[in-house]
Amino acid sequence: MGHALASGVFLHAIYLGGVWWAIRQGLPASVSALIAAIQPISTALLAPALLGERGSWRRSLGVAVGLIGLCSSCSGQN
């Protein structure tokens, strides 16, 4: 329970705090949203190499769908 609590605090304090700090410094919210959307995709892609997790076709499909969704949201931007 302590590990989950500590990682939750670090994720929220550092990750989300960094996002809000960047927006306050002038980074457009749209760019911040794209960076935030890349985070779970990059985690899924890096986990097998860094942690030795085994992948599956379902995980690969989910990552692909997420990446397609992210790319389709970018194509509507000017």
C-alpha positions in Angstrom: 0.0 0.0 0.0 2.9 2.4 0.8 4.4 1.9 -2.7 1.1 2.6 -4.4 0.6 5.7 -2.2 4.1 7.0 -2.9 3.9 6.4 -6.7 0.5 8.1 -6.8 1.8 11.1 -5.0 4.9 11.3 -7.3 2.8 10.8 -10.4 0.4 13.5 -9.5 2.8 16.0 -8.0 5.5 15.7 -10.6 3.7 14.7 -13.8 0.5 16.7 -13.4 2.3 19.5 -11.6 4.8 19.7 -14.4 2.0 19.9 -17.0 0.2 22.7 -15.2 3.5 24.5 -14.6 4.3 24.3 -18.4 0.9 25.7 -19.2 1.4 28.5 -16.7 4.8 29.3 -18.4 3.0 29.7 -21.7 2.9 26.3 -23.3 -0.4 26.0 -25.2 -2.9 23.6 -23.6 -3.2 21.7 -26.9 0.5 20.9 -27.0 0.4 19.9 -23.3 -2.6 17.6 -24.1 -0.6 15.9 -26.9 2.3 15.3 -24.6 0.1 13.9 -21.9 -1.6 11.6 -24.5 1.8 10.2 -25.6 2.7 9.2 -22.0 0.6 6.0 -21.8 1.5 5.0 -25.3 5.2 5.4 -24.7 4.8 3.5 -21.4 3.2 0.5 -23.2 5.9 0.6 -25.9 8.8 0.8 -23.5 7.6 -1.6 -20.8 8.7 -4.8 -22.6 12.2 -3.5 -23.2 12.8 -1.9 -19.9 10.8 -4.2 -17.5 10.8 -7.4 -19.5 7.0 -7.5 -19.7 5.5 -9.9 -22.2 3.3 -8.3 -24.9 0.2 -9.7 -26.5 -1.7 -9.0 -29.7 -4.4 -7.4 -27.6 -1.9 -4.9 -26.0 -0.5 -4.2 -29.4 -4.0 -3.6 -30.8 -4.8 -1.2 -27.9 -1.6 0.7 -28.4 -2.3 1.0 -32.2 -5.8 2.2 -31.6 -4.6 4.8 -29.1 -1.9 6.0 -31.5 -4.4 6.2 -34.3 -6.7 8.2 -32.1 -3.9 10.6 -31.1 -2.9 11.1 -34.7 -6.4 11.7 -35.9 -6.9 14.4 -33.2 -3.7 16.0 -34.4 -4.8 16.1 -38.1 -7.7 18.4 -37.2 -5.4 21.0 -35.8 -4.2 24.0 -37.9 
